[in-house]
């Protein structure tokens, strides 16, 4: 019994604690500033507060966001109101999302996403 407890203790000590990971978002949309960034646990059903508020992610620049490892939904909104989305993306270690116009998922078409 003592040996089993010792083995369990050694196993626990060898398992690293969950560490934060970095999601880096690189804006390569070709001239469109990203004005809003939302990151939420996958399938949570709602978007949290804008992580860029106040501020923007200019075209050609990048920004790091610290998150816990896991599955996430990510939505970006550019200056035109167009949306770029990732759903159920798994982030375990540092990840870079280079956002381009190919990542467009929703067009503003007269309706601007108001956040929240």
N, CA and C of each residue as an Amber inpcrd file, in Angstrom:
protein
   348
   0.8230000  -1.2000000   0.0000000   0.0000000   0.0000000   0.0000000
   0.8610000   1.2560000   0.0000000   1.9510000   1.2250000   0.7970000
   2.8450000   2.3820000   0.8370000   3.5010000   2.6010000  -0.5240000
   3.8310000   1.5210000  -1.1980000   4.4500000   1.6250000  -2.5160000
   3.4780000   2.2570000  -3.5170000   2.2080000   1.8940000  -3.4550000
   1.1940000   2.4690000  -4.3520000   1.0610000   3.9680000  -4.1090000
   1.0570000   4.3780000  -2.8460000   0.9620000   5.8170000  -2.5250000
   2.1930000   6.5630000  -3.0200000   3.3580000   5.9490000  -2.8420000
   4.5930000   6.5770000  -3.2990000   4.5840000   6.7310000  -4.8140000
   4.1450000   5.7040000  -5.5270000   4.0620000   5.7810000  -6.9960000
   3.0860000   6.8680000  -7.4350000   1.9490000   6.9560000  -6.7580000
   0.9570000   7.9840000  -7.0770000   1.5260000   9.3710000  -6.8310000
   2.2250000   9.5650000  -5.7390000   2.8390000  10.8560000  -5.4230000
   3.8720000  11.2330000  -6.4710000   4.6960000  10.2930000  -6.8800000
   5.7020000  10.5720000  -7.9090000   5.0530000  10.9370000  -9.2350000
   3.9670000  10.2530000  -9.5770000   3.2550000  10.5530000 -10.8090000
   2.6830000  11.9680000 -10.7790000   2.0960000  12.3440000  -9.6570000
   1.5280000  13.6890000  -9.5160000   2.6150000  14.7460000  -9.6410000
   3.7610000  14.5060000  -9.0440000   4.8490000  15.4830000  -9.0900000
   5.4250000  15.6370000 -10.4870000   5.3300000  14.6100000 -11.3150000
   5.8720000  14.6720000 -12.6630000   4.9310000  15.3330000 -13.6610000
   3.6370000  15.4130000 -13.3570000   2.6660000  16.0190000 -14.2690000
   2.7340000  17.5330000 -14.1050000   3.0940000  18.2530000 -15.1540000
   3.1760000  19.7070000 -15.0300000   1.7940000  20.3170000 -14.8400000
   1.7610000  21.3900000 -14.0770000   0.5000000  22.1020000 -13.8680000
   0.0710000  22.7550000 -15.1830000  -1.2170000  22.9370000 -15.3570000
  -1.7230000  23.6050000 -16.5580000  -1.1470000  25.0080000 -16.6070000
  -0.5390000  25.3260000 -17.7150000   0.0880000  26.6310000 -17.8720000
  -0.6610000  27.4140000 -18.9250000  -0.5680000  28.7130000 -18.8050000
  -1.1940000  29.5650000 -19.8080000  -0.4570000  29.3850000 -21.1260000
  -1.1790000  29.5600000 -22.2060000  -0.5880000  29.5000000 -23.5350000
  -0.8280000  30.8490000 -24.1980000  -0.1640000  31.0530000 -25.2880000
  -0.2870000  32.3220000 -26.0130000  -0.9460000  32.0670000 -27.3600000
  -1.9860000  32.8390000 -27.6420000  -2.5750000  32.8940000 -28.9710000
  -2.1210000  34.2130000 -29.5720000  -1.3170000  34.1530000 -30.6090000
  -0.8690000  35.3610000 -31.3020000  -1.7230000  35.5350000 -32.5510000
  -2.2930000  36.7000000 -32.7070000  -3.0960000  37.0160000 -33.8850000
  -2.3100000  38.0040000 -34.7320000  -2.0060000  37.5900000 -35.9520000
  -1.2760000  38.4190000 -36.9190000  -2.2710000  38.9380000 -37.9460000
  -2.3710000  40.2430000 -38.0880000  -3.3080000  40.8460000 -39.0320000
  -2.6440000  41.0170000 -40.3880000  -2.9500000  40.1090000 -41.2980000
  -2.4500000  40.1700000 -42.6730000  -3.6290000  40.2820000 -43.6380000
  -4.5700000  41.1650000 -43.3060000  -5.7760000  41.3320000 -44.1220000
  -5.5670000  42.2920000 -45.2940000  -4.3710000  42.8250000 -45.4270000
  -4.0840000  43.6690000 -46.5850000  -4.6320000  45.0730000 -46.4830000
  -4.6080000  45.6580000 -45.3020000  -5.0200000  47.0440000 -45.1640000
  -6.2180000  47.2770000 -44.2700000  -6.8200000  46.2340000 -43.7460000
  -7.9850000  46.3720000 -42.8780000  -7.5690000  46.2210000 -41.4160000
  -7.8380000  47.2430000 -40.6180000  -7.5550000  47.1670000 -39.1800000
  -8.5910000  46.2860000 -38.4990000  -8.1430000  45.4830000 -37.5430000
  -9.0600000  44.6950000 -36.7300000  -9.4030000  45.5350000 -35.5140000
 -10.6920000  45.7450000 -35.3000000 -11.1400000  46.6200000 -34.2200000
 -11.6630000  45.8730000 -32.9990000 -11.9940000  44.5820000 -33.1640000
 -12.5380000  43.8200000 -32.0360000 -11.9840000  42.4050000 -32.0610000
 -11.6730000  41.8770000 -30.8740000 -11.2120000  40.5010000 -30.7100000
 -12.0030000  39.8750000 -29.5730000 -12.5970000  38.7110000 -29.8470000
 -13.3600000  37.9720000 -28.8410000 -12.8130000  36.5510000 -28.7700000
 -12.5140000  36.0910000 -27.5720000 -12.0380000  34.7240000 -27.3500000
 -12.8720000  34.1420000 -26.2200000 -13.5110000  32.9960000 -26.4760000
 -14.3830000  32.3840000 -25.4750000 -14.2280000  30.8640000 -25.5230000
 -14.4510000  30.1830000 -24.4170000 -14.4170000  28.7170000 -24.4680000
 -15.3730000  28.2140000 -25.5480000 -14.9470000  27.1700000 -26.2490000
 -15.7250000  26.6370000 -27.3750000 -17.1570000  26.3290000 -26.9700000
 -18.0630000  26.6860000 -27.8430000 -19.4940000  26.4210000 -27.7100000
 -20.1000000  26.9890000 -26.4320000 -19.5590000  28.1010000 -25.9370000
 -20.1190000  28.7140000 -24.7290000 -21.4310000  29.4340000 -25.0240000
 -21.6400000  29.7850000 -26.2970000 -22.9000000  30.4020000 -26.6690000
 -22.9370000  31.9130000 -26.5600000 -21.8520000  32.5230000 -26.0850000
 -21.8430000  33.9880000 -26.0140000 -20.4160000  34.5010000 -26.1660000
 -20.3170000  35.7360000 -26.6010000 -19.0110000  36.3700000 -26.7560000
 -18.7730000  37.2860000 -25.5680000 -17.5700000  37.2770000 -25.0000000
 -17.2470000  38.1500000 -23.8680000 -16.9660000  39.5700000 -24.3500000
 -16.4140000  40.3600000 -23.4820000 -16.0500000  41.7330000 -23.8430000
 -14.9330000  41.7300000 -24.8880000 -14.8800000  42.7900000 -25.6730000
 -13.8500000  42.9920000 -26.6820000 -12.4880000  43.0950000 -26.0000000
 -11.5440000  42.2320000 -26.3740000 -10.2260000  42.2300000 -25.7590000
  -9.3120000  43.3360000 -26.2770000  -9.7120000  44.0410000 -27.3200000
  -8.9170000  45.1650000 -27.8290000  -9.3840000  46.5050000 -27.2920000
 -10.4610000  46.5260000 -26.5520000 -11.0710000  47.7810000 -26.0950000
 -10.2040000  48.4310000 -25.0350000  -9.7620000  49.6380000 -25.1470000
  -9.7840000  50.4250000 -26.3930000  -8.5680000  50.0650000 -27.2400000
  -8.6860000  50.2430000 -28.5070000  -7.5610000  49.9950000 -29.3920000
  -7.9320000  49.2210000 -30.6290000  -6.9460000  49.0480000 -31.5030000
  -7.1070000  48.2950000 -32.7360000  -5.8560000  47.4630000 -32.9640000
  -5.9830000  46.4930000 -33.8470000  -4.8410000  45.7080000 -34.3160000
  -4.6410000  46.0910000 -35.7750000  -3.7010000  47.0220000 -36.0220000
  -3.5070000  47.5160000 -37.3860000  -3.0480000  46.4210000 -38.3400000
  -3.3600000  46.5970000 -39.6070000  -2.9090000  45.6750000 -40.6430000
  -1.3860000  45.6040000 -40.6130000  -0.8650000  44.3840000 -40.7010000
   0.5790000  44.1860000 -40.6960000   1.1870000  44.0040000 -39.3190000
   0.3710000  44.0670000 -38.2680000   0.8800000  43.9130000 -36.9080000
   0.2500000  42.7000000 -36.2350000   0.8020000  42.3130000 -35.0980000
   0.2980000  41.1740000 -34.3480000   0.1680000  41.5190000 -32.8750000
  -0.5720000  40.6700000 -32.1740000  -0.7590000  40.8730000 -30.7260000
  -0.9440000  39.5150000 -30.0620000  -0.4080000  39.3930000 -28.8540000
  -0.5140000  38.1620000 -28.0700000  -1.6680000  38.2470000 -27.0790000
  -2.3550000  37.0990000 -26.9130000  -3.4180000  36.9710000 -25.9220000
  -3.1110000  35.7350000 -25.0930000  -3.1170000  35.8690000 -23.7780000
  -2.8330000  34.7460000 -22.8940000  -4.1340000  34.0510000 -22.5240000
  -4.1650000  32.7320000 -22.7480000  -5.3420000  31.9190000 -22.4480000
  -4.8920000  30.6230000 -21.7970000  -5.8060000  29.9370000 -21.1570000
  -5.5140000  28.6030000 -20.6390000  -5.6080000  27.6080000 -21.7830000
  -4.8460000  26.5200000 -21.7380000  -4.9750000  25.5080000 -22.7770000
  -6.4150000  24.9890000 -22.8610000  -6.8700000  24.7070000 -24.0760000
  -8.2190000  24.1900000 -24.2490000  -8.7960000  24.5220000 -25.6040000
 -10.0970000  24.2710000 -25.7580000 -10.8270000  24.5460000 -26.9950000
 -11.4860000  25.9220000 -26.9010000 -11.3530000  26.7080000 -27.9670000
 -11.8800000  28.0690000 -27.9750000 -12.5490000  28.3990000 -29.3020000
 -13.4860000  29.3500000 -29.2210000 -14.0300000  30.0230000 -30.3940000
 -13.4080000  31.4130000 -30.3900000 -12.9990000  31.8770000 -31.5780000
 -12.3620000  33.1910000 -31.6970000 -13.0680000  33.9480000 -32.8150000
 -13.4090000  35.2050000 -32.5430000 -14.0130000  36.0530000 -33.5760000
 -13.3030000  37.3950000 -33.5980000 -12.9790000  37.8420000 -34.8000000
 -12.3820000  39.1530000 -35.0160000 -13.3410000  39.9600000 -35.8760000
 -13.3740000  41.2670000 -35.6520000 -14.2110000  42.1500000 -36.4580000
 -13.3260000  43.2750000 -36.9710000 -13.3290000  43.4790000 -38.2920000
 -12.4880000  44.5330000 -38.8510000 -13.2330000  45.8590000 -38.8990000
 -12.5490000  46.8830000 -39.3820000 -13.0940000  48.2420000 -39.3860000
 -14.3470000  48.3850000 -40.2340000 -14.5820000  47.4370000 -41.1290000
 -15.7510000  47.4290000 -42.0020000 -16.9110000  46.6380000 -41.4080000
 -16.6570000  45.9720000 -40.2750000 -17.6760000  45.1350000 -39.6620000
 -17.6440000  43.6970000 -40.1370000 -16.6660000  43.3500000 -40.9940000
 -16.5300000  41.9740000 -41.4660000 -15.9630000  41.1050000 -40.3530000
 -16.3870000  39.8320000 -40.3110000 -15.9790000  38.9180000 -39.2490000
 -15.0690000  37.8140000 -39.7710000 -14.1350000  37.4410000 -38.9170000
 -13.2050000  36.3390000 -39.1540000 -13.3530000  35.4320000 -37.9450000
 -13.6290000  34.1320000 -38.1660000 -13.9430000  33.2660000 -37.0260000
 -13.1910000  31.9380000 -37.0810000 -12.8640000  31.4550000 -35.8970000
 -12.3580000  30.1030000 -35.6840000 -13.2920000  29.4630000 -34.6720000
 -13.7040000  28.2400000 -34.9210000 -14.5810000  27.5540000 -33.9690000
 -13.9280000  26.2580000 -33.4970000 -14.0420000  26.0100000 -32.2060000
 -13.5280000  24.7870000 -31.5650000 -12.0590000  24.5360000 -31.8840000
 -11.2760000  25.6130000 -31.8700000  -9.8320000  25.4930000 -32.0960000
  -9.1630000  25.0800000 -30.7870000  -8.2590000  24.1150000 -30.8640000
  -7.5680000  23.6240000 -29.6730000  -6.2220000  24.3170000 -29.5480000
  -6.0000000  24.9640000 -28.4190000  -4.7430000  25.6530000 -28.1560000
  -4.0840000  25.0150000 -26.9390000  -2.9100000  24.4280000 -27.1430000
  -2.1880000  23.7910000 -26.0530000  -0.8960000  24.5350000 -25.7690000
  -0.2030000  24.8980000 -26.8260000   1.0270000  25.6670000 -26.6970000
   0.8750000  26.8970000 -27.5720000   1.8950000  27.6910000 -27.6510000
   1.8390000  28.9220000 -28.4480000   1.2930000  28.6300000 -29.8450000
   0.3300000  29.4390000 -30.2620000  -0.3100000  29.2780000 -31.5630000
  -0.3740000  30.6360000 -32.2450000  -0.1070000  30.6690000 -33.5290000
  -0.1970000  31.9080000 -34.3070000  -1.2950000  31.7400000 -35.3360000
  -2.2600000  32.6670000 -35.3130000  -3.2910000  32.7120000 -36.3490000
  -2.9720000  33.9140000 -37.2230000  -2.5400000  33.6600000 -38.4500000
  -2.2810000  34.7210000 -39.4100000  -3.5720000  34.9370000 -40.1830000
  -4.2450000  36.0100000 -39.8720000  -5.5680000  36.2900000 -40.4310000
  -5.4200000  36.9720000 -41.7840000  -6.0790000  36.3950000 -42.7980000
  -6.0870000  36.9680000 -44.1460000  -7.5370000  37.1130000 -44.6040000
  -7.7200000  37.6980000 -45.7550000  -9.0780000  37.8420000 -46.2920000
  -9.7220000  36.4890000 -46.5720000  -8.9170000  35.4470000 -46.7380000
  -9.4610000  34.0980000 -46.9360000 -10.1910000  33.5910000 -45.6960000
  -9.9420000  34.2210000 -44.5460000 -10.5790000  33.8040000 -43.2890000
 -11.9220000  34.4890000 -43.0430000 -12.3450000  35.3600000 -43.9650000
 -13.6310000  36.0370000 -43.8020000 -14.7560000  35.0170000 -43.6930000
 -15.6090000  35.1910000 -42.6730000 -16.7540000  34.2940000 -42.5270000
 -18.0690000  35.0330000 -42.6070000 -18.0530000  36.3270000 -42.3580000
 -19.2800000  37.0940000 -42.3990000 -19.0210000  38.4850000 -42.9280000
 -19.8580000  38.9340000 -43.8110000 -19.7250000  40.2740000 -44.3650000
 -20.7020000  41.2000000 -43.6690000 -20.2930000  42.4350000 -43.5000000
 -21.1010000  43.4200000 -42.7860000 -22.4660000  43.6110000 -43.4430000
 -22.5130000  43.7400000 -44.7350000 -23.7520000  43.9280000 -45.5080000
 -24.7620000  44.8400000 -44.8150000 -24.2210000  45.9410000 -44.3170000
 -25.1000000  46.9310000 -43.6930000 -25.3530000  46.7090000 -42.2200000
 -24.9550000  45.5730000 -41.6720000 -25.1680000  45.2980000 -40.2610000
 -23.8250000  45.1830000 -39.5670000 -23.5680000  46.0540000 -38.6350000
 -22.3020000  46.0460000 -37.9190000 -22.4620000  45.2700000 -36.6290000
 -21.5450000  44.3730000 -36.3440000 -21.5810000  43.6120000 -35.0870000
 -21.2460000  44.5500000 -33.9450000 -22.1480000  44.6820000 -32.9980000
 -21.9830000  45.6370000 -31.9100000 -21.2960000  45.0860000 -30.6930000
 -20.8170000  43.8680000 -30.7370000 -20.0850000  43.2890000 -29.6090000
 -20.9980000  42.6810000 -28.5840000 -20.3310000  42.0250000 -27.6050000
 -21.0590000  41.4410000 -26.4730000 -21.6220000  40.1670000 -26.7420000
